[in-house]
């Protein structure tokens, strides 16, 4: 598996966690603590993926 594949897998996993948290989180406070960091991580990974793609072109 390439580095790109690993990064895509990581983004997908984090997105899945995000959706599960929104649907099943027992407390709003948990969402307020976890969601911003999770979204930031997804965004950073997506930026790396996009930059790597642009560099190859």
C-alpha distance matrix in Angstrom:
0.0 3.8 6.8 8.1 6.0 6.7 10.1 10.8 10.2 12.5 15.0 15.2 15.9 18.4 20.0 20.4 22.0 24.2 25.5 26.2 28.0 30.2 31.0 31.6 32.4 35.7 37.1 37.1 37.0 33.6 32.3 34.1 32.5 28.9 28.4 29.0 26.5 23.8 24.6 24.6 21.1 19.9 21.8 20.6 16.9 17.9 19.8 17.1 14.9 18.1 19.1 16.0 16.4 20.1 19.8 17.9 20.7
3.8 0.0 3.8 5.3 5.1 6.3 8.6 9.9 10.6 12.4 14.3 15.4 16.5 18.5 20.0 21.1 22.6 24.4 25.9 27.0 28.6 30.5 31.8 32.6 33.1 36.5 37.5 37.2 37.0 33.8 32.3 33.7 32.2 28.6 27.9 28.1 25.5 23.2 23.6 23.1 19.8 18.6 20.0 18.4 14.9 15.8 17.2 14.1 12.1 15.2 15.8 12.4 13.1 16.7 16.1 14.4 17.4
6.8 3.8 0.0 3.8 5.5 5.1 6.2 8.7 9.8 10.5 12.4 14.3 15.2 16.5 18.4 19.9 21.1 22.5 24.5 25.7 26.9 28.8 30.4 31.2 31.3 34.7 35.4 34.9 34.5 31.3 29.9 31.0 29.3 25.9 25.3 25.1 22.5 20.4 20.8 19.9 16.6 15.9 17.1 15.1 11.7 13.1 14.2 10.9 9.6 13.0 13.3 10.2 11.8 15.2 14.5 13.6 16.9
8.1 5.3 3.8 0.0 3.8 5.4 5.1 6.2 8.6 9.8 10.6 12.3 14.2 15.4 16.5 18.4 20.0 21.0 22.7 24.4 25.7 27.2 28.8 30.1 30.4 34.0 34.6 33.9 33.8 30.8 28.9 30.1 28.8 25.4 24.2 24.0 21.8 19.5 19.3 18.8 15.8 14.3 15.2 13.8 10.3 10.6 12.1 9.4 6.9 10.1 11.1 8.3 9.0 12.6 12.8 11.8 14.6
6.0 5.1 5.5 3.8 0.0 3.8 5.4 5.1 6.1 8.6 9.9 10.5 12.2 14.3 15.3 16.5 18.4 19.9 21.2 22.5 24.3 25.9 27.1 28.2 28.9 32.5 33.5 33.1 33.2 30.0 28.2 29.9 28.7 25.1 23.9 24.4 22.3 19.5 19.6 19.8 16.6 14.8 16.4 15.6 11.9 12.3 14.5 12.3 9.7 12.8 14.5 12.0 12.0 15.8 16.3 15.0 17.4
6.7 6.3 5.1 5.4 3.8 0.0 3.8 5.5 5.0 6.1 8.7 9.9 10.5 12.3 14.2 15.3 16.5 18.3 20.1 21.0 22.4 24.4 25.8 26.5 26.9 30.3 31.2 31.0 30.8 27.5 26.1 27.7 26.1 22.5 21.9 22.3 19.8 17.2 18.0 17.9 14.4 13.3 15.4 14.2 10.5 12.0 14.3 12.0 10.3 13.9 15.3 13.0 14.0 17.6 17.9 17.2 19.9
10.1 8.6 6.2 5.1 5.4 3.8 0.0 3.8 5.4 5.0 6.2 8.6 9.8 10.6 12.3 14.2 15.3 16.4 18.5 20.0 21.0 22.7 24.5 25.5 25.6 29.1 29.7 29.0 28.8 25.8 24.0 25.2 23.9 20.4 19.4 19.5 17.1 14.7 14.9 14.6 11.3 10.0 11.8 10.6 6.8 8.3 10.6 8.6 7.1 10.8 12.3 10.7 11.9 15.2 15.9 15.8 18.4
10.8 9.9 8.7 6.2 5.1 5.5 3.8 0.0 3.8 5.4 5.1 6.2 8.6 9.9 10.5 12.3 14.3 15.2 16.6 18.4 19.9 21.2 22.7 24.1 24.7 28.3 29.2 28.5 28.8 25.7 23.7 25.2 24.4 20.8 19.3 19.7 18.0 15.0 14.8 15.4 12.5 10.1 12.0 12.0 8.3 8.2 11.4 10.3 7.7 10.7 13.2 12.0 12.0 15.4 16.8 16.4 18.3
10.2 10.6 9.8 8.6 6.1 5.0 5.4 3.8 0.0 3.8 5.5 5.1 6.1 8.6 9.9 10.5 12.3 14.2 15.4 16.5 18.3 20.1 21.2 22.2 22.9 26.4 27.6 27.4 27.7 24.4 22.7 24.7 23.6 19.9 18.8 19.9 18.0 14.8 15.4 16.3 13.2 11.1 13.9 14.0 10.4 11.2 14.5 13.3 11.3 14.4 16.8 15.4 15.6 19.1 20.3 19.8 21.9
12.5 12.4 10.5 9.8 8.6 6.1 5.0 5.4 3.8 0.0 3.8 5.4 5.1 6.2 8.6 9.9 10.6 12.2 14.3 15.3 16.4 18.5 20.0 20.8 20.9 24.4 25.2 24.9 24.8 21.5 20.0 21.7 20.3 16.6 15.9 16.8 14.5 11.5 12.6 13.2 9.8 8.5 11.6 11.3 8.1 9.9 13.0 12.0 10.9 14.2 16.3 15.4 16.4 19.5 20.5 20.7 22.9
15.0 14.3 12.4 10.6 9.9 8.7 6.2 5.1 5.5 3.8 0.0 3.8 5.4 5.2 6.1 8.6 9.9 10.4 12.4 14.2 15.3 16.6 18.5 19.8 20.0 23.7 24.2 23.4 23.7 20.7 18.6 20.1 19.3 15.7 14.2 14.9 13.3 10.1 10.1 11.1 8.4 5.8 8.7 9.5 6.6 7.2 10.8 10.8 9.6 12.2 14.8 14.6 15.1 17.9 19.6 20.0 21.8
15.2 15.4 14.3 12.3 10.5 9.9 8.6 6.2 5.1 5.4 3.8 0.0 3.8 5.5 5.1 6.1 8.6 9.8 10.6 12.3 14.2 15.5 16.6 18.1 19.0 22.6 23.8 23.2 24.0 20.9 18.8 20.9 20.5 16.8 15.1 16.6 15.5 11.9 12.0 13.9 11.6 8.7 11.7 13.1 10.3 10.3 14.1 14.3 12.4 14.7 17.7 17.4 17.3 20.3 22.2 22.1 23.6
15.9 16.5 15.2 14.2 12.2 10.5 9.8 8.6 6.1 5.1 5.4 3.8 0.0 3.8 5.4 5.1 6.2 8.6 10.0 10.6 12.2 14.4 15.4 16.1 16.8 20.3 21.6 21.5 22.0 18.7 17.1 19.5 18.6 14.8 13.9 15.9 14.3 10.7 12.0 14.0 11.3 9.5 13.1 14.1 11.6 12.6 16.1 16.1 14.8 17.6 20.2 19.7 20.1 23.2 24.7 24.8 26.6
18.4 18.5 16.5 15.4 14.3 12.3 10.6 9.9 8.6 6.2 5.2 5.5 3.8 0.0 3.8 5.4 5.0 6.1 8.7 9.8 10.4 12.4 14.3 15.1 15.0 18.6 19.3 18.8 19.1 15.9 14.1 16.1 15.2 11.5 10.3 12.1 10.6 6.9 8.3 10.4 8.1 6.6 10.3 11.6 9.9 11.2 14.5 14.9 14.4 16.8 19.3 19.5 20.2 22.8 24.5 25.1 26.9
20.0 20.0 18.4 16.5 15.3 14.2 12.3 10.5 9.9 8.6 6.1 5.1 5.4 3.8 0.0 3.8 5.4 4.9 6.3 8.6 9.8 10.7 12.4 14.2 14.7 18.5 19.2 18.4 19.3 16.5 14.0 16.2 16.2 12.7 10.5 12.4 12.1 8.4 8.3 11.3 10.0 7.3 10.4 12.7 11.2 11.2 14.7 15.9 14.9 16.6 19.6 20.1 20.2 22.6 24.8 25.4 26.6
20.4 21.1 19.9 18.4 16.5 15.3 14.2 12.3 10.5 9.9 8.6 6.1 5.1 5.4 3.8 0.0 3.8 5.4 5.2 6.2 8.6 10.0 10.7 12.0 13.2 16.9 18.3 18.2 19.4 16.4 14.3 17.2 17.2 13.6 12.1 14.8 14.4 10.7 11.5 14.5 13.0 10.8 14.1 16.2 14.5 14.7 18.3 19.1 17.9 19.9 22.9 23.0 23.0 25.7 27.8 28.0 29.4
22.0 22.6 21.1 20.0 18.4 16.5 15.3 14.3 12.3 10.6 9.9 8.6 6.2 5.0 5.4 3.8 0.0 3.8 5.5 5.1 6.0 8.6 9.8 10.2 10.6 14.1 15.4 15.5 16.3 13.0 11.4 14.4 13.9 10.4 9.6 12.6 12.0 8.6 10.4 13.4 11.9 10.8 14.2 16.1 14.8 15.8 19.1 19.9 19.3 21.5 24.1 24.4 24.9 27.5 29.3 29.9 31.5
24.2 24.4 22.5 21.0 19.9 18.3 16.4 15.2 14.2 12.2 10.4 9.8 8.6 6.1 4.9 5.4 3.8 0.0 3.8 5.5 5.2 6.3 8.7 10.1 10.0 13.7 14.3 13.5 14.6 11.8 9.3 11.9 12.2 8.9 6.9 10.0 10.3 7.1 7.9 11.3 11.0 9.6 12.4 14.9 14.4 14.8 17.9 19.4 19.0 20.7 23.3 24.2 24.6 26.8 28.9 29.8 31.1
25.5 25.9 24.5 22.7 21.2 20.1 18.5 16.6 15.4 14.3 12.4 10.6 10.0 8.7 6.3 5.2 5.5 3.8 0.0 3.8 5.4 5.2 6.2 8.6 9.8 13.5 14.7 14.1 16.0 13.6 10.9 14.0 15.0 12.1 9.9 13.1 14.0 10.8 11.0 14.7 14.4 12.4 15.1 17.9 17.1 17.0 20.2 21.9 21.0 22.4 25.4 26.2 26.1 28.4 30.8 31.4 32.4
26.2 27.0 25.7 24.4 22.5 21.0 20.0 18.4 16.5 15.3 14.2 12.3 10.6 9.8 8.6 6.2 5.1 5.5 3.8 0.0 3.8 5.5 5.1 5.8 7.5 11.1 13.0 13.4 15.3 12.4 10.7 14.3 14.9 12.1 11.0 14.6 15.1 12.1 13.3 16.8 16.2 14.8 17.8 20.2 19.3 19.7 23.0 24.2 23.5 25.2 28.1 28.7 28.8 31.2 33.4 33.9 35.2
28.0 28.6 26.9 25.7 24.3 22.4 21.0 19.9 18.3 16.4 15.3 14.2 12.2 10.4 9.8 8.6 6.0 5.2 5.4 3.8 0.0 3.8 5.4 5.3 4.9 8.6 9.8 10.0 11.5 8.7 7.0 10.7 11.3 8.8 8.1 12.0 12.7 10.4 11.9 15.2 15.1 14.5 17.3 19.6 19.3 20.0 22.9 24.3 24.1 25.8 28.5 29.3 29.8 32.0 34.1 34.9 36.3
30.2 30.5 28.8 27.2 25.9 24.4 22.7 21.2 20.1 18.5 16.6 15.5 14.4 12.4 10.7 10.0 8.6 6.3 5.2 5.5 3.8 0.0 3.8 5.8 5.9 9.4 10.0 9.1 11.6 9.9 7.2 10.4 12.2 10.4 8.6 12.1 13.9 11.7 12.2 15.7 16.4 15.3 17.5 20.3 20.4 20.5 23.3 25.2 24.9 26.1 28.9 30.1 30.3 32.2 34.6 35.6 36.5
31.0 31.8 30.4 28.8 27.1 25.8 24.5 22.7 21.2 20.0 18.5 16.6 15.4 14.3 12.4 10.7 9.8 8.7 6.2 5.1 5.4 3.8 0.0 3.8 6.2 9.1 10.9 11.0 13.9 12.2 10.3 13.7 15.4 13.6 12.2 15.8 17.4 15.0 15.6 19.2 19.5 18.1 20.5 23.4 23.0 23.0 26.1 27.9 27.2 28.5 31.5 32.4 32.3 34.5 36.9 37.6 38.5
31.6 32.6 31.2 30.1 28.2 26.5 25.5 24.1 22.2 20.8 19.8 18.1 16.1 15.1 14.2 12.0 10.2 10.1 8.6 5.8 5.3 5.8 3.8 0.0 3.8 6.2 8.9 10.3 12.8 10.7 10.0 13.7 14.8 13.2 12.9 16.7 17.8 15.6 17.0 20.4 20.4 19.6 22.3 24.8 24.4 24.9 28.0 29.4 28.9 30.6 33.4 34.1 34.4 36.7 38.9 39.5 40.7
32.4 33.1 31.3 30.4 28.9 26.9 25.6 24.7 22.9 20.9 20.0 19.0 16.8 15.0 14.7 13.2 10.6 10.0 9.8 7.5 4.9 5.9 6.2 3.8 0.0 3.8 5.6 7.1 9.1 6.9 6.8 10.5 11.4 10.3 10.7 14.3 15.4 14.0 15.7 18.8 19.0 18.9 21.5 23.7 23.7 24.6 27.3 28.8 28.8 30.5 33.0 33.9 34.5 36.7 38.7 39.7 41.0
35.7 36.5 34.7 34.0 32.5 30.3 29.1 28.3 26.4 24.4 23.7 22.6 20.3 18.6 18.5 16.9 14.1 13.7 13.5 11.1 8.6 9.4 9.1 6.2 3.8 0.0 3.8 7.0 8.8 7.6 8.8 11.8 12.7 12.6 13.5 16.9 18.1 17.2 19.0 21.8 22.2 22.4 24.9 27.0 27.2 28.2 30.8 32.3 32.5 34.2 36.6 37.5 38.2 40.3 42.3 43.4 44.8
37.1 37.5 35.4 34.6 33.5 31.2 29.7 29.2 27.6 25.2 24.2 23.8 21.6 19.3 19.2 18.3 15.4 14.3 14.7 13.0 9.8 10.0 10.9 8.9 5.6 3.8 0.0 3.8 5.3 5.4 6.9 9.0 10.3 11.2 12.2 15.1 16.6 16.5 18.1 20.6 21.5 22.1 24.2 26.2 26.9 28.0 30.2 31.9 32.5 33.9 36.1 37.4 38.3 40.1 42.0 43.4 44.8
37.1 37.2 34.9 33.9 33.1 31.0 29.0 28.5 27.4 24.9 23.4 23.2 21.5 18.8 18.4 18.2 15.5 13.5 14.1 13.4 10.0 9.1 11.0 10.3 7.1 7.0 3.8 0.0 3.8 5.4 5.2 6.3 8.8 10.1 10.4 12.8 15.0 15.1 16.1 18.6 20.1 20.5 22.1 24.4 25.6 26.3 28.3 30.3 31.0 32.1 34.3 35.9 36.7 38.2 40.3 41.9 43.0
37.0 37.0 34.5 33.8 33.2 30.8 28.8 28.8 27.7 24.8 23.7 24.0 22.0 19.1 19.3 19.4 16.3 14.6 16.0 15.3 11.5 11.6 13.9 12.8 9.1 8.8 5.3 3.8 0.0 3.8 5.4 5.0 6.3 8.7 10.0 11.8 13.6 14.5 15.9 17.7 19.3 20.4 21.9 23.7 25.1 26.3 28.0 29.8 30.9 32.2 34.0 35.6 36.8 38.2 40.0 41.8 43.1
33.6 33.8 31.3 30.8 30.0 27.5 25.8 25.7 24.4 21.5 20.7 20.9 18.7 15.9 16.5 16.4 13.0 11.8 13.6 12.4 8.7 9.9 12.2 10.7 6.9 7.6 5.4 5.4 3.8 0.0 3.8 5.5 5.2 6.1 8.1 10.7 11.7 12.0 14.1 16.0 16.9 18.0 20.0 21.7 22.6 24.0 26.0 27.5 28.4 30.0 31.9 33.2 34.4 36.1 37.8 39.4 41.0
32.3 32.3 29.9 28.9 28.2 26.1 24.0 23.7 22.7 20.0 18.6 18.8 17.1 14.1 14.0 14.3 11.4 9.3 10.9 10.7 7.0 7.2 10.3 10.0 6.8 8.8 6.9 5.2 5.4 3.8 0.0 3.8 5.4 5.3 5.4 8.3 10.1 10.0 11.3 13.7 15.0 15.6 17.3 19.4 20.5 21.4 23.5 25.3 26.0 27.4 29.4 30.9 31.9 33.5 35.4 37.0 38.3
34.1 33.7 31.0 30.1 29.9 27.7 25.2 25.2 24.7 21.7 20.1 20.9 19.5 16.1 16.2 17.2 14.4 11.9 14.0 14.3 10.7 10.4 13.7 13.7 10.5 11.8 9.0 6.3 5.0 5.5 3.8 0.0 3.8 5.8 6.0 7.0 9.4 10.6 11.4 13.1 15.1 16.2 17.3 19.2 20.9 21.8 23.3 25.3 26.6 27.6 29.3 31.1 32.3 33.5 35.4 37.3 38.6
32.5 32.2 29.3 28.8 28.7 26.1 23.9 24.4 23.6 20.3 19.3 20.5 18.6 15.2 16.2 17.2 13.9 12.2 15.0 14.9 11.3 12.2 15.4 14.8 11.4 12.7 10.3 8.8 6.3 5.2 5.4 3.8 0.0 3.8 6.2 6.9 7.7 9.5 11.3 12.3 13.7 15.5 16.9 18.1 19.7 21.3 22.7 24.2 25.7 27.2 28.6 30.2 31.7 33.1 34.6 36.5 38.1
28.9 28.6 25.9 25.4 25.1 22.5 20.4 20.8 19.9 16.6 15.7 16.8 14.8 11.5 12.7 13.6 10.4 8.9 12.1 12.1 8.8 10.4 13.6 13.2 10.3 12.6 11.2 10.1 8.7 6.1 5.3 5.8 3.8 0.0 3.8 5.8 5.7 6.2 8.7 10.2 10.9 12.4 14.4 15.7 16.7 18.4 20.2 21.5 22.7 24.4 26.0 27.3 28.8 30.4 31.9 33.6 35.3
28.4 27.9 25.3 24.2 23.9 21.9 19.4 19.3 18.8 15.9 14.2 15.1 13.9 10.3 10.5 12.1 9.6 6.9 9.9 11.0 8.1 8.6 12.2 12.9 10.7 13.5 12.2 10.4 10.0 8.1 5.4 6.0 6.2 3.8 0.0 3.8 5.5 5.0 6.0 8.4 9.8 10.4 12.0 14.1 15.3 16.2 18.1 20.0 20.9 22.2 24.1 25.7 26.7 28.2 30.1 31.8 33.1
29.0 28.1 25.1 24.0 24.4 22.3 19.5 19.7 19.9 16.8 14.9 16.6 15.9 12.1 12.4 14.8 12.6 10.0 13.1 14.6 12.0 12.1 15.8 16.7 14.3 16.9 15.1 12.8 11.8 10.7 8.3 7.0 6.9 5.8 3.8 0.0 3.8 5.5 5.2 6.1 8.6 9.9 10.5 12.2 14.3 15.2 16.4 18.5 19.9 20.9 22.4 24.3 25.6 26.7 28.4 30.5 31.8
26.5 25.5 22.5 21.8 22.3 19.8 17.1 18.0 18.0 14.5 13.3 15.5 14.3 10.6 12.1 14.4 12.0 10.3 14.0 15.1 12.7 13.9 17.4 17.8 15.4 18.1 16.6 15.0 13.6 11.7 10.1 9.4 7.7 5.7 5.5 3.8 0.0 3.8 5.5 5.0 6.2 8.6 9.8 10.5 12.3 14.1 15.2 16.6 18.3 19.8 21.0 22.6 24.3 25.6 26.9 28.9 30.7
23.8 23.2 20.4 19.5 19.5 17.2 14.7 15.0 14.8 11.5 10.1 11.9 10.7 6.9 8.4 10.7 8.6 7.1 10.8 12.1 10.4 11.7 15.0 15.6 14.0 17.2 16.5 15.1 14.5 12.0 10.0 10.6 9.5 6.2 5.0 5.5 3.8 0.0 3.8 5.4 5.1 6.2 8.6 9.9 10.7 12.3 14.3 15.5 16.5 18.3 20.0 21.2 22.6 24.3 25.9 27.4 29.1
24.6 23.6 20.8 19.3 19.6 18.0 14.9 14.8 15.4 12.6 10.1 12.0 12.0 8.3 8.3 11.5 10.4 7.9 11.0 13.3 11.9 12.2 15.6 17.0 15.7 19.0 18.1 16.1 15.9 14.1 11.3 11.4 11.3 8.7 6.0 5.2 5.5 3.8 0.0 3.8 5.4 5.0 6.1 8.6 9.9 10.4 12.2 14.3 15.2 16.2 18.2 19.9 20.9 22.3 24.2 25.9 27.2
24.6 23.1 19.9 18.8 19.8 17.9 14.6 15.4 16.3 13.2 11.1 13.9 14.0 10.4 11.3 14.5 13.4 11.3 14.7 16.8 15.2 15.7 19.2 20.4 18.8 21.8 20.6 18.6 17.7 16.0 13.7 13.1 12.3 10.2 8.4 6.1 5.0 5.4 3.8 0.0 3.8 5.5 5.0 6.1 8.6 9.8 10.5 12.4 14.2 15.2 16.4 18.3 19.9 20.9 22.4 24.6 26.1
21.1 19.8 16.6 15.8 16.6 14.4 11.3 12.5 13.2 9.8 8.4 11.6 11.3 8.1 10.0 13.0 11.9 11.0 14.4 16.2 15.1 16.4 19.5 20.4 19.0 22.2 21.5 20.1 19.3 16.9 15.0 15.1 13.7 10.9 9.8 8.6 6.2 5.1 5.4 3.8 0.0 3.8 5.4 5.1 6.1 8.5 9.8 10.7 12.3 14.1 15.3 16.5 18.3 19.9 21.1 22.9 24.8
19.9 18.6 15.9 14.3 14.8 13.3 10.0 10.1 11.1 8.5 5.8 8.7 9.5 6.6 7.3 10.8 10.8 9.6 12.4 14.8 14.5 15.3 18.1 19.6 18.9 22.4 22.1 20.5 20.4 18.0 15.6 16.2 15.5 12.4 10.4 9.9 8.6 6.2 5.0 5.5 3.8 0.0 3.8 5.5 5.2 6.1 8.6 10.0 10.5 12.1 14.2 15.4 16.4 18.2 20.0 21.4 23.0
21.8 20.0 17.1 15.2 16.4 15.4 11.8 12.0 13.9 11.6 8.7 11.7 13.1 10.3 10.4 14.1 14.2 12.4 15.1 17.8 17.3 17.5 20.5 22.3 21.5 24.9 24.2 22.1 21.9 20.0 17.3 17.3 16.9 14.4 12.0 10.5 9.8 8.6 6.1 5.0 5.4 3.8 0.0 3.8 5.5 5.1 6.2 8.7 9.8 10.4 12.2 14.2 15.2 16.3 18.2 20.2 21.4
20.6 18.4 15.1 13.8 15.6 14.2 10.6 12.0 14.0 11.3 9.5 13.1 14.1 11.6 12.7 16.2 16.1 14.9 17.9 20.2 19.6 20.3 23.4 24.8 23.7 27.0 26.2 24.4 23.7 21.7 19.4 19.2 18.1 15.7 14.1 12.2 10.5 9.9 8.6 6.1 5.1 5.5 3.8 0.0 3.8 5.4 5.1 6.3 8.6 9.8 10.5 12.3 14.2 15.3 16.5 18.6 20.4
16.9 14.9 11.7 10.3 11.9 10.5 6.8 8.3 10.4 8.1 6.6 10.3 11.6 9.9 11.2 14.5 14.8 14.4 17.1 19.3 19.3 20.4 23.0 24.4 23.7 27.2 26.9 25.6 25.1 22.6 20.5 20.9 19.7 16.7 15.3 14.3 12.3 10.7 9.9 8.6 6.1 5.2 5.5 3.8 0.0 3.8 5.4 5.1 6.2 8.6 9.9 10.6 12.3 14.3 15.4 16.9 18.9
17.9 15.8 13.1 10.6 12.3 12.0 8.3 8.2 11.2 9.9 7.2 10.3 12.6 11.2 11.2 14.7 15.8 14.8 17.0 19.7 20.0 20.5 23.0 24.9 24.6 28.2 28.0 26.3 26.3 24.0 21.4 21.8 21.3 18.4 16.2 15.2 14.1 12.3 10.4 9.8 8.5 6.1 5.1 5.4 3.8 0.0 3.8 5.4 5.0 6.1 8.5 9.8 10.5 12.2 14.2 15.6 16.9
19.8 17.2 14.2 12.1 14.5 14.3 10.6 11.4 14.5 13.0 10.8 14.1 16.1 14.5 14.7 18.3 19.1 17.9 20.2 23.0 22.9 23.3 26.1 28.0 27.3 30.8 30.2 28.3 28.0 26.0 23.5 23.3 22.7 20.2 18.1 16.4 15.2 14.3 12.2 10.5 9.8 8.6 6.2 5.1 5.4 3.8 0.0 3.8 5.4 5.1 6.0 8.4 9.7 10.4 12.1 14.3 15.6
17.1 14.1 10.9 9.4 12.3 12.0 8.6 10.3 13.3 12.0 10.8 14.3 16.1 14.9 15.9 19.1 19.9 19.4 21.9 24.2 24.3 25.2 27.9 29.4 28.8 32.3 31.9 30.3 29.8 27.5 25.3 25.3 24.2 21.5 20.0 18.5 16.6 15.5 14.3 12.4 10.7 10.0 8.7 6.3 5.1 5.4 3.8 0.0 3.8 5.5 5.1 6.0 8.5 9.9 10.5 12.4 14.6
14.9 12.1 9.6 6.9 9.7 10.3 7.1 7.7 11.3 10.9 9.6 12.4 14.8 14.4 14.9 17.9 19.3 19.0 21.0 23.5 24.1 24.9 27.2 28.9 28.8 32.5 32.5 31.0 30.9 28.4 26.0 26.6 25.7 22.7 20.9 19.9 18.3 16.5 15.2 14.2 12.3 10.5 9.8 8.6 6.2 5.0 5.4 3.8 0.0 3.8 5.6 5.2 6.2 8.7 10.1 11.0 12.9
18.1 15.2 13.0 10.1 12.8 13.9 10.8 10.7 14.4 14.2 12.2 14.7 17.6 16.8 16.6 19.9 21.5 20.7 22.4 25.2 25.8 26.1 28.5 30.6 30.5 34.2 33.9 32.1 32.2 30.0 27.4 27.6 27.2 24.4 22.2 20.9 19.8 18.3 16.2 15.2 14.1 12.1 10.4 9.8 8.6 6.1 5.1 5.5 3.8 0.0 3.8 5.5 5.1 6.2 8.6 10.1 11.0
19.1 15.8 13.3 11.1 14.5 15.3 12.3 13.2 16.8 16.3 14.8 17.7 20.2 19.3 19.6 22.9 24.1 23.3 25.4 28.1 28.5 28.9 31.5 33.4 33.0 36.6 36.1 34.3 34.0 31.9 29.4 29.3 28.6 26.0 24.1 22.4 21.0 20.0 18.2 16.4 15.3 14.2 12.2 10.5 9.9 8.5 6.0 5.1 5.6 3.8 0.0 3.8 5.4 5.1 6.1 8.7 10.1
16.0 12.4 10.2 8.3 12.0 13.0 10.7 12.0 15.4 15.4 14.6 17.4 19.7 19.5 20.1 23.0 24.4 24.2 26.2 28.7 29.3 30.1 32.4 34.1 33.9 37.5 37.4 35.9 35.6 33.2 30.9 31.1 30.2 27.3 25.7 24.3 22.6 21.2 19.9 18.3 16.5 15.4 14.2 12.3 10.6 9.8 8.4 6.0 5.2 5.5 3.8 0.0 3.8 5.5 5.2 6.5 9.0
16.4 13.1 11.8 9.0 12.0 14.0 11.9 12.0 15.6 16.4 15.1 17.3 20.1 20.2 20.2 23.0 24.9 24.6 26.1 28.8 29.8 30.3 32.3 34.4 34.5 38.2 38.3 36.7 36.8 34.4 31.9 32.3 31.7 28.8 26.7 25.6 24.3 22.6 20.9 19.9 18.3 16.4 15.2 14.2 12.3 10.5 9.7 8.5 6.2 5.1 5.4 3.8 0.0 3.8 5.5 5.4 6.7
20.1 16.7 15.2 12.6 15.8 17.6 15.2 15.4 19.1 19.5 17.9 20.3 23.2 22.8 22.6 25.7 27.5 26.8 28.4 31.2 32.0 32.2 34.5 36.7 36.7 40.3 40.1 38.2 38.2 36.1 33.5 33.5 33.1 30.4 28.2 26.7 25.6 24.3 22.3 20.9 19.9 18.2 16.3 15.3 14.3 12.2 10.4 9.9 8.7 6.2 5.1 5.5 3.8 0.0 3.8 5.5 5.4
19.8 16.1 14.5 12.8 16.3 17.9 15.9 16.8 20.3 20.5 19.6 22.2 24.7 24.5 24.8 27.8 29.3 28.9 30.8 33.4 34.1 34.6 36.9 38.9 38.7 42.3 42.0 40.3 40.0 37.8 35.4 35.4 34.6 31.9 30.1 28.4 26.9 25.9 24.2 22.4 21.1 20.0 18.2 16.5 15.4 14.2 12.1 10.5 10.1 8.6 6.1 5.2 5.5 3.8 0.0 3.8 5.5
17.9 14.4 13.6 11.8 15.0 17.2 15.8 16.4 19.8 20.7 20.0 22.1 24.8 25.1 25.4 28.0 29.9 29.8 31.4 33.9 34.9 35.6 37.6 39.5 39.7 43.4 43.4 41.9 41.8 39.4 37.0 37.3 36.5 33.6 31.8 30.5 28.9 27.4 25.9 24.6 22.9 21.4 20.2 18.6 16.9 15.6 14.3 12.4 11.0 10.1 8.7 6.5 5.4 5.5 3.8 0.0 3.8
20.7 17.4 16.9 14.6 17.4 19.9 18.4 18.3 21.9 22.9 21.8 23.6 26.6 26.9 26.6 29.4 31.5 31.1 32.4 35.2 36.3 36.5 38.5 40.7 41.0 44.8 44.8 43.0 43.1 41.0 38.3 38.6 38.1 35.3 33.1 31.8 30.7 29.1 27.2 26.1 24.8 23.0 21.4 20.4 18.9 16.9 15.6 14.6 12.9 11.0 10.1 9.0 6.7 5.4 5.5 3.8 0.0
